[in-house]
Amino acid sequence: MQRGALAFTTRNPTSRRRPLRGHILLANSRPSLRSRSFATSSKNRDASELDASRRVNLPDSPARTRFAPSPTGFMHIGGLRTALFSYLLAKRTGGQFLLRIEDTDQKRLVQGAEQRIFDDLQWAGLQWDEGPGVGGPYGSYKQSERNDIYQKHAQHLLDSGTAYRCFCTSQTAGAAASLAYVTSGCYQSCSSLTHDESQTKAKEKHEPFTVRLVQPKDVHKRVYKDLIYGKIKRLKRSPSASSSASVEDGAGSSLDLADTILIKSDGTPTYHFANVVDDHLMQITHVIRGTEWMASTPLHYDLYTAFGWEPPEFAHVGLLLDKDKAKLSKRNADLQLDVFSLRGAEGVLPETLINFLVLLGWSNPQESDVLQLQDMIEIFDLKFTTGNTVCDTKKLWFLQKQHVQRRCLDARQQRESSHISGIVERIQKTVLEVYSSDLLVGRAQIAHQNGTMRQYCEELLLLDDKNYQTPKQWVERNNYFFTYNTSQVPESKDFVLDEPKVTLSDVQEAVKGALSEWSENLGSRPDTLDHPPPKLGAVPDGKDANSTHFLLPAELENAVIHDALHKSISELSTNRVRGLQQKMSDPEDDMDQVGVDSAMVQTAYKACNKTAMRWLRDRLCYGKPGPGMGAVIATLGWSECARRLGISTLDQSIALTANTQ
């Protein structure tokens, strides 16, 4: 079809998708919302199994869908969710996803918002097949560049008698009529003007006018179809509107029959008129949008009828609500709701956000809620819940953790840091914003001085990948890797065991001895952990280059450190139990033959080991949870651990006291 060409004939039914009879739900047959856990299992059903049970919800030919935002501000997550559903339906059925910019209301446009829409969609992986920057057979894809098309179609309705020029204005209403007449309908019987009279006023007298749609006479009998909600009736008329613009619906209630404006007095189309014309000319087969547009659906059907066109299939999805079940808005949300802020300040990954959004209102047939975009394409259908959906951000952060772990796993398996480079950059930037150079200590200070801070942050992320939500949250959680303040160290309990007698001081000495022994043996291994580890692409000595996982030096040292601690604490426990037994035994007993009570040793070991791990975590990590203590010790390095634990090193050149910096 040529640009601007008129298409008033009814579309060939064989080229259109037929109604999805098996999916229509009556408005009062609302299914209960099943509570879904944050599932991560892999018990997913095969696509062929899903086809058998849910294919009825999909059209049997390729769908052409569109996303038609207005560049009046940053894209809300509700808008991205609508775009995602439309994209998935098109891709699931082998169809096309279009992007159209609805910018007819020039007064409300925000500079830069249009480019932000492009950036946000591409960041989320929703690349359009036709639209701005891509082109297509039905362009232009900006409504501000299609006004001639709208004028021609408006003239067609005028010529056919399904629309008329209205010369009523708010200025001429005066005292003779209320403002309700002006906004809701014509008050001067403009529809009764003959064609010649209308032409004279418009063309010769140049009187300003709007173009209004003639309301069909049988409108009160019409019921409209929606793929999600079933039957849609025209909304009851507002009691404040003019009574001359209403009829009784047969049940004693009035329906709003004000003749809708299609072309404004400045010659620009209204949203509804341009929307219908564009959807038809661009061959859109399915329209997915929020339920706030459901009230407009009867008007859109009226326009399709006036033109003699077959309407597309409509599927309205529920609105997003906050935890108090109020409509989600910036004023009542616990985080920024525009896509730009989520991807920027919050550091949400694109796969996290679209995974979160697809689960809001759509019935996921899989056991696992953790989905990639390709997973969604393969299993998507039109099975939505009716009613609105509570937007629980706890699931957003749950999914963020899952997707960060997946990226880190990919980085390890493929030895390719590009999978996590964006996350690492945000961590590094946050560290340098939060901590000035004089507050950095240990390896963080060394990394900052020699330009390897990015590599250091990468190592830390791989160590604690399962707890990443946002850069700020993650850096705060792991702040002990970057700085140290003794005022944040919890007080340690002195008591460990009464029988046999073991004090905190005893355990501390055992731990210090174990770590000192570990430090002395560092020189015999290739990676001294007071220095940066090899890059992710390198293979540690002694590891097969084809092994599944890349192991950091700290992870390799973890077992060595725990072995040293185990040995030292075992000696302490055994010796104390032996001493207790000697104290309580007959002096004539030979202790070498009697042996040490293994059950008592095991009990003592558990108590000592628990105390040792708690003391180490308190002194090294402020008592915070995180990676295993062996990995923490190896990552901090011997010098920094010795300083925090108050260990005097044998090498006086690196000996540090426990004074805080």
PyMOL commands that set and color helices and strands:
alter all, ss='L'
color gray80, all
select helices_A, chain A and resi 13-15+21-23+47-57+77-92+106-108+113-123+143-145+147-160+170-176+179-184+190-192+195-204+219-221+243-245+271-281+291-307+339-343+350-358+373-379+393-414+417-419+421-434+437-439+442-450+453-463+465-467+471-477+479-481+486-488+504-524+553-584+591-594+598-621+629-636+638-645+652-654
alter helices_A, ss='H'
color red, helices_A
select strands_A, chain A and resi 64-67+96-99+163-166+210-213+223-226+230-233+246-248+254-256+261-263+286-290+313-317+320-321+389-390+495-497+502-503
alter strands_A, ss='S'
color yellow, strands_A
deselect
rebuild
show_as cartoon
